[in-house]
Amino acid sequence: MAEMDEKEGANAGGASEFEAMFEESLRTVKPGGVVKGRVVGVTSTHVLIDVGYKSEGQIPIQEFTDRQGNLQVKVGDDVDVYFETEEGEGGGILLSRQRAENLKVWEDLEKAYNEGRGVAGRILGKVKGGFNVDVGVPGFLPGSHVEIRPSRNLDRFIGTTDRFMILKFNRGRGNVVVSRRALLEQERDSLKQEILKVLEEGVILEGTVKNITGYGAFVDLGGIDGILHISDMSWGRINHPSEIVQVAQKIHVVVSA
């Protein structure tokens, strides 16, 4: 009988130790960061998330729907969420999917800034000195950084999606300044290096007419400007280059010495 009591005591002690270890493992998930969670339930108002803590968290269903109101998750899906506090409504933990996504956007922007990479964005509207741009978070595009060359009609870019270089980044202040021009210049310089590799007499290249003068036309060959003289435009005599070419027209030219 004493031997049985000893076994029962040992088992009870083992169970108690296991429970303590289990509780301790749950407490390794702490508020104040992004954690991996699993959808364990969906109601008409909330999505229930298990993040391996002692209680589940609820997130408003709106954080999991698209603009048309369609639910984007189902039970069993793994999602990244931000663990805000231990005690939310009804005693459960307070989680946020939007905050987790926002933090990821800032991390991606910071990485692109440090690596000198372009990011995708959409020009939303005009503000003083430039434009509002959505790059995952609100950004500012100075008017002088929209195009390589000054343009009087910048409103045509509103509503367009493009890629931008990050000029300034301050996560603490929520400040992001971007440039479309910087990325265009980078791409132009890359094209220029490629053209220089093949730029020799007799090579045929495609270019765009940039400007017309009385003695010829300047042709953009992709980062390098060439001059097409009036005497080389036609076998016959012409009075002005505009009789043969127009600004913005794409033409093929032969490199001559």
PERASUL-V152002 format. One record per pair of residues at least 24 apart in sequence whose ideal C-beta (glycine too) atoms are under 10 Angstrom apart, sorted by the first residue. I is the first residue (numbers start at 1). J is the second residue. Records with the same first field share a line. If there is no record, write none. Layout:
I: J, J
//
This chain:
22: 54
23: 54
25: 52
26: 51, 52, 53, 54, 55
27: 53, 54, 86
28: 52, 53
29: 53, 54, 83, 86, 93
30: 83, 86
31: 82, 83, 84, 85, 86, 87, 93, 94, 95
32: 82, 83, 84, 85
33: 82, 83, 84, 100, 103
34: 80, 81, 82, 83, 96, 99, 100, 101, 103, 104, 107
35: 79, 80, 81, 82, 83, 95, 100
36: 78, 79, 80, 81, 100
37: 77, 78, 79, 80, 81, 83, 95, 97, 100
38: 75, 76, 77, 78, 79
39: 64, 73, 74, 75, 76, 77, 78, 79
40: 75, 76, 77
41: 75
42: 71, 73, 74, 75, 77
46: 89, 92
47: 71, 72, 73, 74, 75, 77, 79, 81, 95, 97
48: 75, 92, 95
49: 73, 77, 78, 79, 81, 83, 92, 93, 95, 97
51: 79, 81, 83, 93, 95
53: 83, 86, 92, 93, 95
54: 86, 92, 93
55: 86, 87, 88, 90, 91, 92, 93
56: 92, 93, 95
57: 81, 83, 84, 85, 86, 88, 89, 92, 93, 94, 95, 96
58: 88, 89, 90, 92, 93, 94, 95
59: 88, 94, 95, 96, 97, 98, 100
60: 96, 97, 98
62: 97, 98
63: 95, 96, 97, 98, 99, 100, 101
64: 97, 98
72: 97
73: 97
80: 104
101: 136
102: 136, 137
103: 171
104: 136
105: 135, 136, 137
106: 136, 137, 169, 171, 174, 176
107: 171
108: 135, 136
109: 135, 136, 137, 139, 166, 169, 171, 176, 178
110: 166, 169, 171, 176
112: 164, 165, 166, 169
113: 165, 166, 167, 168, 169, 171, 176, 178
114: 166, 169
115: 166
116: 165, 166, 182, 186
117: 163, 165, 166, 183
118: 162, 163, 164, 165, 166, 178, 179, 180, 182, 183, 186, 187
119: 163, 164, 165, 166, 176, 178, 183
120: 161, 162, 163, 164
121: 160, 161, 162, 163, 164, 166, 176, 178, 180
122: 158, 159, 160, 161, 162
123: 154, 156, 157, 158, 159, 160, 161, 162, 164, 178, 180
124: 158, 159
125: 155, 158, 159
126: 154, 155, 157, 158
130: 154, 177, 178
131: 155, 157, 158, 178, 180
132: 158
133: 157, 162, 164, 176, 177, 178, 180
134: 161
135: 163, 164, 166, 176, 178
136: 176
137: 171, 174, 175, 176
138: 174, 175, 176
139: 164, 166, 167, 168, 169, 174, 175, 176, 177, 178
140: 167, 168, 175, 176, 177, 178
141: 167, 176, 177, 178, 179, 180, 181
142: 167, 177, 178, 179, 180, 181
144: 179, 181
145: 177, 178, 179, 180, 181, 182, 183, 184
146: 179, 180, 181, 184
147: 180, 181, 184
148: 180, 181, 182, 184, 185, 188
149: 181, 184, 210
163: 187
185: 223
187: 222, 223
188: 220, 222, 223, 224
189: 223
190: 222, 223
191: 221, 222, 223, 224
192: 221, 222, 223, 224
193: 223, 224
194: 222, 223
195: 221, 222, 223, 224, 226, 255
196: 223, 224
198: 255
199: 224, 226, 255
200: 255, 257
201: 254, 255, 256, 257
202: 254, 255, 256, 257
203: 253, 254, 255, 256
204: 252, 253, 254, 255
205: 251, 252, 253, 254, 255
206: 250, 251, 252, 253
207: 249, 250, 251, 252, 253
208: 247, 248, 249, 250, 251
209: 241, 242, 244, 245, 246, 247, 248, 249, 250, 251, 253
210: 247, 248
211: 241, 247
212: 240, 241, 242, 244, 245, 246, 247, 249
213: 240, 241, 242
214: 239, 240, 241, 242
215: 240, 241
216: 241, 245
217: 241, 242, 244, 245, 246, 247, 249, 251, 253
218: 247
219: 245, 249, 250, 251, 252, 253
220: 248, 250
221: 253, 255
226: 253, 255, 256
227: 253
228: 253, 254, 256
229: 256
232: 256
//
